[in-house]
């Protein structure tokens, strides 16, 4: 299928160079908005770990119960390399897995309430959680079926 990671926690006094990162405010249903991209310090190793690549599916980890898991495929919208904050999950498709199919499946899970059922709610924010998301069993066809 692929790899799931949670982004880097915001730490304004951490070591490293200032690097751009995406957060919940940048990920909408099916699109990435780069109008308000912030920076935080990250070491080179952290930046390599949390960096987004074209084709990565980004999902909102924390959001209202109805919007938790909202996703978009990163298409290289930002003009320089960027990473993700821990408000986002990154799904990087493995060999034989289509990012487009994964995004459709994740949209279905978000819109049908699958993500809401596994999210933990704290006050008004629901958290999908990287480990809960990674353990979720979704119907995943073999590669040939994805292409249809």
N, C-alpha and C positions, 0 to 999 in steps of 0.2 A: 504494500500500500504506500507507505511513506513515513516521514519523520515528523513528529510534533514537538515543538518547544514553546515555552513561555518566554516572553521578552525580558529585558533587563529592568530591574527595579531602579527607579529614579534615585540618583545619589549625586546631589550637586557638588559635593566636596570630594568625590572619588578621584583616584588618580587617572591620568590619561588625557588624551586630546579631546576637545569638544567635537562631537560627532552628531549628525542629524539623525533623528529617530521619528518613527510613526507611532501614533497612539490611537485610541478609540475615535477621537475627533476626526481622524483622517480616513477611516474605513466606513464606507457606506455599502448598501446592498448593491453589489456589482460594480462598484467604482471606488477609486482611491482619490482623495482630495488632498492636494499638496499646498493649498493656500496658507496653511498655518503649521509648518514643520518646525519643531524646536530642536535644541541641541542639549546634550549632556556629556560629561566626561566618560570616556571608555578607553580601556587599554586596547592594544592591537588584538590581543587574544579575545577579549570580550566582543569587540567589534566583529571579528571573524565569526564568532558563535552566533551573534544576534543579527547579523546582516541579512537583508532580504535580497533575493535574486528574482529576476524575471520568471514568472510562472509560479512563484510561491503563492499559496492561498492564505490570506490573513483573515483571522476571525476575532471579533470582539470578545474578550474573555469576561469582562464585567460590563454590565449594561442593565437596562430595565429587563424584567422577565420576558417581555415580548420580543425584545431586540437582542438578547444574549445569543452570541454565535453568528451575528450578522457578518457576512463575508464578502470578500472581493479578491480577485486575482491581481497580484502586483505585476504591472506591465512595464516597469522601468520609468514610471511617471516622473520621479524626482531626478533632477539633472546630475546628481552625484550619488555615490554609494550611501545607503542609509541602513539603519537597524530598526528594531522594534522595542518598545517599552513593554513592561509586564502587563499592561492593559490588553495586550494582543497575544494571540496564539499564532504560530506559523506552522502551516502544513506544507512540507516539501515532498512532492510526489516522488515515489521511487520508480525504478525501471518498470516499464509496462503499465504505469498508472497515468491517467490523463488528469492534469490540473483542472481542466474544464469540467470533466465528469465529477471530480471530487467537489468542486465548487457547487455544482448543481445538487449533488447529494447533501452537502452541508446546508444549502438554502432550503431544501425540503425539510431537513431536520430542524432548522430554525423556525420555519413558517408553520410546520405541523405541530410544534410544541415538544418535540423530542429533546431538544437542548434545554428547554424550560423545565422539563421533568427531572433532569439530572443536575441542574444548577442548584447551588446553595444561595439562599437569599439572606442578605444582611441589610437591614433597614430597607431602602428602596433600590438597592443594587443587587442584582443576581450575578453570581460568579460561576462560569462554566468550569473552570479549573482544567489545567493541562492534563493532569493524570486521569481525571474523569473522562475528559474528551478522548484521550488516547485509548482508554479501555472500552469505549462505546462500540457496540457491535452494530454496524450498519450493513445493509445488503450491498455487497460489492461484487459485481460480475467479473468474469474473466475478461481479459483485455479486448478480445474480438467483439464482445457485446458492448463495450464502452463506445466503440467506433460507430455503432448503428444510430 
